[in-house]
Amino acid sequence: MQKPVIVIAGTTSGVGKTTVSMGIMHKLAECGYMVQPFKIGPDFIDPCYHTFVTGRQSRNLDLWLMGKKGVLECFDRNSWDADLSVIEGVMGLFDGISGKRNFGSTAHISKILDASVILVVDAAKTSHSIAAMILGYTELDPRLNVAGIIINNVASQKHSSMILEALGIQAKKKLLGIIYRNEEIRSLERYLGLIPPIEIKGKAKNAILNCAKYVADQINLDSILSLKSSKRNQSTSYRLLKDEREPVCKVAVAFDESFNFYYYDNLSSLRKNGVSLVFFSPIKDRSIPINVDGLLIGGGFPEILAQRLEINNSMKKSIHKSIVNGMPTLAECGGLMYLTKAINDNRRKNQGRYSMVGIFDTETSMTNRVTIGYTQAQGSGELMGRISNIHGHEFHYSELVNISSDSQFSFDMQRGRGINGKYDGLTFNTCVASYMHLHFADTRILGRILDRCIKYKRS
């Protein structure tokens, strides 16, 4: 059965894609539809909001990290039992990995999935010019089905009337909603974007739902439901795959307010290959779980709760001892910061130096400069082996300082900055800690981690 596949795209970043996506997802779910959410690109936070408003785990679709086969498999495996899929785009509609081509862009993935695109346009500081913008985005690629338009951030009824007067007949036919500006529904943000829902408590969570409802009430959801279904035949082979095999090893996963940036597909891939996952909190627990054969410390915001991480000495000692004893460990970004000697943050009121695990002879310094982009590297070392052409991405506001001259690395960078512009993946024993985030759609990486965890278990 062919089902609707809807992509929420934007003319640029910051036009309200996440807010509109949440509104549409929430309203459809509230009406009884089973909505499968997705996010185009490598973002960790937006999918958490999708999951929060739909009750179904949102997944990432990223051509650089996953390849076309990985994107299609992820989409088919997770959407076959849903009534429809709603996919939040990334950046502007045609923005891809470089200026020369739109590889990996929202438009690119929309065409692969034969999706209906809803274009979100920010009306701030414009009126008649919005017609030219819409015309350009809808006509640039005839193979792309821009089926609907939502105009966001409209100041008043007068502003709305001016915009409507400027739109042509075809644009008006595609108009699905006009969303009026409301300063009271702004989402909570910090320097990496929205604050993850895991950190939001009490009334603030109600504010997320109120925001979604406010947006949904100004969108014609009946028209969205009437958008054409995808003509692409979804594969049914994934339905019958058993999600879990007999346990082959056990891996501890750091998960709390400080560490929660994980691709859910990575965790699913581990489970499908017989890995039992045990979650723990570096903030609240006294030690890592017992009888585990590997350790994952994902990204997040360790600098925000650095003081609480610092005072949990028993956890730091537990992690240090496990890595020194050879436990296979993959730490990414926030996890890398946690394994250095200290985090120095002079940007906020509670500025200071906070002692961390100290596996690596270097310290983390928070900066006001962002490092962001896709990465490519050659792998080496005990955990990674000699893997070529590894794809990943990086996104952080920190840097490592006073790195020991005898430090060893697992990644030679071919694209992206990594730790020092040449290398990434500080290495000790079977531990790799990098700024680069990896996706296990690259089964070579998954295979190496499994192999080393099983080997550790048997030792």
C-alpha positions in Angstrom: 0.0 0.0 0.0 1.3 3.4 -1.0 1.1 6.0 1.8 1.7 9.8 2.0 5.3 10.9 2.5 5.4 14.6 3.5 8.6 16.7 3.8 8.5 20.0 5.7 11.2 22.1 4.0 12.3 25.7 4.5 13.6 28.4 2.3 16.5 28.7 4.8 17.5 27.6 8.3 15.6 29.3 11.0 12.2 29.7 9.2 10.3 27.5 11.7 10.6 24.0 10.2 10.8 22.3 13.6 7.9 24.2 15.0 5.7 23.6 11.9 6.8 19.9 11.8 5.9 19.4 15.5 2.5 21.1 15.0 1.6 18.9 12.0 2.9 15.7 13.7 1.1 16.4 17.0 -2.2 17.3 15.4 -2.2 14.2 13.2 -1.3 11.9 16.1 -4.0 13.5 18.2 -6.5 12.8 15.5 -5.6 9.1 15.7 -3.2 8.8 12.8 0.0 6.7 13.3 2.7 9.2 12.3 6.3 8.1 11.7 8.6 11.1 12.1 12.0 11.5 10.4 14.7 14.2 10.3 16.9 14.9 7.3 20.5 15.5 8.3 22.7 14.6 11.3 20.8 16.6 13.9 20.3 14.9 17.3 17.9 17.3 19.1 15.0 17.9 16.6 14.2 14.1 16.4 13.7 14.1 20.2 10.9 16.7 19.8 9.3 14.6 17.1 9.3 11.6 19.4 7.9 13.7 22.2 4.8 14.9 20.2 4.1 11.6 18.3 5.1 8.9 20.7 7.0 7.2 17.9 10.8 7.2 17.7 12.0 9.7 15.1 14.9 8.6 12.8 17.6 10.4 10.9 17.9 10.3 7.1 21.3 11.4 5.9 22.9 10.5 2.6 26.4 11.4 3.6 26.3 9.2 6.7 24.1 6.4 5.5 24.3 6.3 1.7 21.2 5.9 -0.4 20.7 2.3 0.5 20.9 3.1 4.2 18.4 6.0 3.8 15.9 3.8 2.0 16.3 0.9 4.4 15.8 3.1 7.5 12.7 4.7 5.9 11.1 1.5 4.9 11.9 -0.4 8.1 10.4 2.3 10.3 7.4 3.5 8.3 5.8 0.4 6.9 3.2 0.2 9.8 2.5 3.9 9.9 -0.4 5.7 8.3 1.9 8.4 6.9 5.4 9.8 7.3 6.3 13.4 8.2 9.9 14.3 7.6 11.5 17.6 8.8 14.1 18.9 6.3 17.5 20.4 6.9 18.7 24.0 6.2 17.2 25.4 3.0 15.4 23.2 0.5 18.3 22.9 -1.9 21.2 23.3 0.5 23.4 20.2 0.2 26.9 19.1 1.1 28.5 21.8 -1.1 27.6 24.9 -3.2 28.2 23.0 -6.4 25.6 20.3 -5.9 22.7 19.6 -3.7 23.8 16.1 -2.6 22.1 15.2 0.7 19.8 18.2 0.6 16.1 18.1 1.5 15.2 18.3 -2.2 17.5 15.4 -3.0 16.0 13.1 -0.3 12.5 14.2 -1.2 13.0 13.0 -4.8 14.5 9.7 -3.6 11.4 9.1 -1.5 8.9 10.6 -4.0 7.7 12.9 -1.2 5.3 15.8 -1.3 7.2 18.9 -0.1 5.6 21.6 2.0 7.6 24.8 1.9 7.8 26.9 5.0 8.5 30.6 4.2 9.4 33.2 6.8 7.4 36.4 6.1 9.4 38.7 8.5 10.6 41.9 6.9 8.9 41.1 3.5 5.5 41.3 1.8 5.4 41.4 -2.0 8.9 39.9 -2.4 7.6 36.7 -0.9 5.9 35.9 -4.2 9.3 35.9 -6.0 10.8 33.7 -3.3 8.0 31.2 -3.6 8.1 31.2 -7.4 11.8 30.5 -7.4 11.6 27.6 -4.9 8.7 25.9 -6.6 10.0 26.3 -10.2 13.7 25.6 -9.8 13.5 21.8 -10.0 10.5 20.5 -12.1 11.2 17.0 -10.8 10.5 18.1 -7.2 6.9 18.1 -6.0 6.4 21.3 -4.0 2.8 20.6 -3.1 2.1 23.0 -0.3 3.2 26.3 1.2 3.0 27.5 4.8 3.8 31.2 5.5 5.3 31.7 9.0 6.0 34.7 11.2 3.2 36.9 9.8 3.0 40.1 11.8 -0.7 41.0 11.5 -3.9 40.7 9.4 -2.7 43.7 7.3 0.6 42.0 6.7 -1.3 38.8 5.7 -3.5 40.7 3.2 -0.5 42.2 1.6 1.1 38.8 1.1 -2.1 37.3 -0.3 -2.4 40.1 -2.8 1.2 39.4 -4.0 0.7 35.7 -4.5 -0.1 34.2 -7.9 -3.1 31.9 -8.5 -0.9 28.7 -8.3 0.7 29.8 -5.1 -2.6 30.5 -3.5 -3.9 27.1 -4.4 -0.9 25.5 -2.6 -1.3 27.7 0.5 -1.9 25.5 3.5 -1.6 27.9 6.3 -0.6 31.4 7.6 1.0 31.3 11.0 0.9 34.6 13.0 3.9 35.7 15.1 3.5 34.9 18.8 6.5 35.6 21.1 4.9 33.5 23.8 5.4 30.2 21.9 9.2 30.4 21.3 11.0 27.2 22.0 13.9 27.0 24.6 17.2 27.3 22.9 21.0 27.4 23.6 24.0 27.6 21.3 23.7 24.2 19.6 20.0 24.8 18.9 16.9 23.6 20.9 17.4 22.3 24.4 16.8 18.5 24.4 13.4 17.6 25.9 15.2 15.3 28.5 16.4 18.6 30.1 13.0 20.2 30.1 10.8 19.7 33.2 7.3 20.4 34.3 5.5 23.4 32.8 8.1 23.8 30.1 7.1 20.5 28.6 3.5 21.8 28.4 4.9 24.8 26.6 6.2 22.5 23.8 2.7 21.0 23.3 1.1 24.5 23.5 3.5 25.6 20.7 2.6 22.6 18.6 -1.2 23.2 19.1 -0.9 26.9 18.3 0.8 26.1 15.0 -1.5 23.3 14.0 -4.6 25.4 14.5 -3.4 27.7 11.7 -2.7 24.9 9.2 -5.2 23.2 6.9 -4.6 19.6 8.0 -7.3 18.2 5.7 -5.4 19.6 2.7 -2.2 18.0 4.0 -3.9 14.6 4.3 -5.1 14.9 0.7 -1.6 15.3 -0.7 -0.7 12.5 -3.1 0.7 9.3 -1.8 4.2 8.2 -2.7 4.4 6.1 -5.9 7.5 4.4 -4.6 6.9 0.8 -3.6 8.3 0.3 -0.1 10.2 -2.8 0.6 8.4 -5.3 2.8 11.4 -7.5 3.5 12.3 -5.6 6.7 9.1 -6.4 8.5 9.9 -10.0 9.0 13.4 -9.4 10.4 13.8 -10.3 14.0 15.0 -7.3 15.9 17.2 -9.2 18.4 19.4 -12.2 18.3 20.7 -14.2 21.2 22.8 -11.9 23.3 26.5 -12.0 22.3 27.7 -9.2 24.6 26.6 -6.4 26.9 27.4 -2.7 26.3 26.9 0.2 28.8 25.5 3.4 27.3 25.8 6.7 29.1 22.4 8.4 28.9 21.2 11.4 31.0 20.9 15.2 30.8 24.6 15.5 29.9 24.9 12.6 27.3 22.0 11.9 25.1 23.1 12.5 21.5 22.8 9.1 19.9 21.4 8.0 16.6 18.6 5.7 17.6 19.5 3.5 14.6 23.0 3.0 16.1 21.4 1.6 19.2 18.9 -0.5 17.1 21.8 -1.9 15.1 23.6 -3.0 18.2 20.5 -4.7 19.5 19.8 -6.4 16.1 23.3 -7.9 16.3 22.8 -9.4 19.7 24.1 -6.6 21.9 22.3 -6.1 25.2 22.3 -2.4 26.1 22.4 -1.2 29.7 21.9 2.5 30.3 23.4 4.5 33.1 23.9 8.1 34.3 27.4 9.5 34.7 25.7 12.2 36.8 23.6 10.1 39.2 25.0 6.5 39.3 28.1 5.6 41.3 29.7 3.3 38.7 29.1 1.8 35.2 26.9 -1.3 35.2 28.6 -4.5 36.2 29.6 -7.3 33.8 29.6 -5.2 30.6 31.8 -5.7 27.7 31.9 -2.3 26.1 31.1 1.4 26.8 29.4 4.1 24.7 29.6 7.8 25.8 27.7 9.9 23.3 27.5 13.6 22.7 25.6 16.2 24.6 26.2 19.1 27.0 28.7 18.0 29.7 29.7 21.6 30.1 26.2 22.5 31.3 26.3 20.1 34.2 30.1 20.0 34.6 29.9 20.6 38.3 27.7 17.5 38.9 29.9 15.4 36.7 33.0 16.6 38.6 31.7 15.7 42.1 30.7 12.2 41.0 34.2 10.8 41.7 33.2 7.2 42.0 31.8 7.2 38.5 34.9 8.9 37.1 37.1 6.3 38.8 34.9 3.4 37.5 35.1 4.6 33.9 38.9 5.3 34.2 39.5 1.9 35.6 37.4 0.1 32.9 39.2 1.9 30.1 42.7 1.3 31.6 41.8 -2.4 31.9 41.0 -2.5 28.1 37.3 -2.2 27.9 36.3 -1.2 24.3 35.0 2.4 24.5 33.6 4.8 21.9 33.2 8.4 23.1 31.9 11.1 20.8 32.1 14.9 21.2 30.6 15.3 24.7 32.0 11.9 25.6 35.5 13.0 24.4 35.2 16.1 26.6 34.3 14.0 29.6 37.4 11.8 29.1 39.8 14.7 29.1 41.4 16.0 32.4 39.0 19.0 32.7 36.4 21.2 31.1 37.2 24.9 31.2 34.2 27.2 30.6 34.6 30.9 31.0 31.5 31.9 29.0 28.8 31.5 31.7 28.0 32.7 35.2 29.1 29.4 36.8 32.4 29.6 34.9 35.4 27.6 36.1 37.5 24.5 35.6 35.9 21.2 36.3 37.8 18.0 36.7 36.8 15.1 34.4 37.8 11.4 34.0 41.4 12.2 32.8 42.0 9.3 30.4 43.7 11.7 28.0 46.4 14.2 28.8 44.6 17.3 27.5 41.8 19.7 28.6 38.7 20.9 27.0 38.1 24.7 26.6 34.7 26.1 25.6 34.8 28.7 22.9 32.4 31.0 21.1 33.4 29.6 17.7 31.4 26.8 16.1 33.0 23.9 14.3 30.3 22.3 12.1 30.2 20.1 9.0 30.6 16.7 7.5 33.8 14.8 8.0 35.7 12.1 6.2 38.6 10.1 7.6 40.9 7.1 7.4 40.7 4.8 10.4 43.4 2.9 12.3 44.2 1.5 15.7 42.9 -1.3 17.9 39.2 -0.4 18.0 38.7 0.9 14.4 41.2 -1.1 12.5 42.3 0.1 9.0 38.9 1.3 7.7 39.1 3.7 4.8 36.6 6.5 3.7 34.8 6.8 7.0 32.0 9.4 6.9 30.8 11.4 9.9 30.0 14.9 11.1 31.1 17.3 13.8 29.2 20.1 15.6 30.7 21.8 18.8 31.8 24.9 20.5 34.9 23.5 22.2 38.5 22.7 21.5 41.2 20.6 23.2 44.2 22.4 24.6 47.6 21.4 25.8 47.4 18.0 24.0 50.3 15.7 25.0 52.9 15.4 22.2 52.8 11.6 22.5 49.0 11.4 22.0 47.8 8.7 19.6 44.9 9.1 17.2 42.6 6.7 15.3 41.4 9.0 12.5 43.4 10.8 9.8 41.2 13.6 8.7 40.5 14.1 4.9 37.5 16.4 5.4 36.6 18.4 8.5 38.7 19.6 11.5 38.6 16.8 14.0 40.7 17.6 17.1 43.5 19.6 15.5 42.8 19.9 11.8 44.8 16.7 10.9 43.7 14.0 13.3 40.7 12.9 15.4 39.9 10.1 17.7 42.3 10.2 20.7 43.2 6.6 21.5 44.2 4.7 24.6 44.0 0.9 24.6 40.7 0.0 23.0 39.2 3.4 23.6 38.6 6.0 20.9 37.3 9.5 21.7 36.5 11.8 18.9 34.7 15.0 17.9 33.4 13.1 14.9 30.0 11.4 15.2 29.7 8.1 13.4 26.7 6.2 12.0 26.5 2.4 12.1 25.0 2.3 8.7 28.7 1.8 8.0 28.7 -1.8 9.0 32.5 -1.9 9.1 32.5 0.3 12.2 29.7 -1.7 13.7 31.5 -4.9 13.0 34.8 -3.7 14.6 33.0 -2.6 17.8 31.1 -5.9 18.0 34.3 -7.9 17.4 36.3 -6.0 20.1 33.5 -6.3 22.7 33.1 -10.0 22.1 36.9 -10.4 22.3 36.9 -8.5 25.6 34.1 -10.6 27.0 36.1 -13.8 26.3 39.4 -12.5 27.7 
